[in-house]
Amino acid sequence: MKLNLGSHHDHQNGFLSVDMAESTNPDILCDIEKGIPVDDSSVSEIKAFMILEHIDDIIFVMNEIHRILQPNGTIDIIVPHDSSAMAHADPTHKRIYNEESFGYFCSDWHGGLDGESNHYRMHEAYGITANFKMLHQSYTIDRRHGKLTIRLQAIK
């Protein structure tokens, strides 16, 4: 099974759409901040494009994503980069991300700004049960459209 979280009207071939807005006609109607109603380790691939910036409790959601991903399952994430005015301007954005942000969920990570990181050492204290390997990270710095693109693989 493959999921497109926060799909809105972007229904992608081969992916079940997941959204909390009934008007978008999702395959799975749910608020991902309250849980994703699929079995543990049942999802091979997830897309989360321009949705995680709208989340209050990112730790819960990342733990939930890890729970439903199969071992070695992947999630592709796109969020506004903190250099983008839109990351800060959109009144529905609840959090802002940069190249350090997802290191807290990755025990296998190349590091952010300086190529080194020990962020994951805080996972237990922060309530993080998710564990990922960062396969890819890139970002663009653009005042209007700067974004962070991430690919994570579940470690189980």
Beta strands, then each sheet from edge to edge (+ up, - down):
strand 1: 2-5
strand 2: 16-19
strand 3: 28-29
strand 4: 43-49
strand 5: 69-80
strand 6: 106-108
strand 7: 132-140
strand 8: 147-154
sheet 1: 3+ 2+ 1+ 4+ 5+ 8- 7+ 6+
end
